[in-house]
Amino acid sequence: MLIIFSNLGIFFAADWITFFMMWELMGWTSFFAITNGRDKALNEAKYYLVLSLLGASSMLIGIILLGALTGSFEIFASAYGLVQVFYSEKALSIAAIMLLLFAFFIKSAIFPFYMWPSKVYAVGPEDYITFMSSVMIKYGIYPIAMFIVPVVGSLDLSKILNTANWIQYFVGYLGAISAVLGTILAIFQTDMKKLFAYSSVANMGYILLGFASMNIVGFEGALFHAVNHMVLKAAIFLTLAAVIFRTGESEMHKLGGLVYRMPITFLTFLLGIIAAAGIPPLNGFGSKWMIIQALMSQK
């Protein structure tokens, strides 16, 4: 109940104080949900908690700085205020953006914080990691779409900073590294849960690339892919949970012949991985194609 409450609170928060409280509540309740009373999951849950606390500390400093700069803790008012004061307070404004991005990148497993999904998903309870991989990993994406992209998109940073829009390139390169690295690491996994944990990292990279394109097609493609990933990753992890429940095994080389014993599970899994691979006509193709088109349109 606390997890659901904190999740809803994040989306309904109108000010940064409420957002931060719900963010922290989500992190602490996730720690207990990951362990689920099992000693083998304790170390990985601690790893996740330490990263969450690191991100929360960065966010809190960023929120305080943002409030001092704009005179408001309301999310949309602070976004408008930051655009207005950016010209006179460049260094502090950039610091506030980077501190918030640091917290958001940790939560969405963006490089270099890409390791926690493989650790947590491998030992966490299958019912909870289904929700975590499909929904909760997007919580770093949501404030980027709601706050960072509108602020950065409203500013001509290349003119203001007398250099290239390095914030846009910084975010774009981190997204590209996450997409490529997550895909490569997934190839070498034999455990199903670790494989799709790295797949989630790669897909978060795609979404970040869409935002980094800074055009409407990329923004829509990123949001479209966030929804697509939510659906397809939920389907994939639920089928993995069904297989582990029936067999007690998550190593893929030990799971041959299940198509005959679990045909509905197999079909659901097949559709999920085809969509995740971006193969037409399933939904994963449409969103990835929009992101690619947005990137190709940039000079």
Secondary structure, 3 states (H helix, E strand, C coil): CHHHHHHHHHHHCCEHHHHHHHHHHHHHHHHHHHHCCCHHHHHHHHHHHHHHHHHHHHHHHHHHHHHHHHCCCEHHHHHHHHHHHCCCCHHHHHHHHHHHHHHHHHHCCCCCCCCHHHHHHHHCCHHHHHHHHHCHHHHHHHHHHHHHHHHHHCCCHHHHCCCCCHHHHHHHHHHHHHHHHHHHHHHCCCEHHHHHHHHHHHHHHHHHHHHHCCCHHHHHHHHHHHHHHHHHHHHHHHHHHHHHHHHCCCEHHHCCCHHHHCHHHHHHHHHHHHHHCCCCCCHHHHHHHHHHHHHHCCC
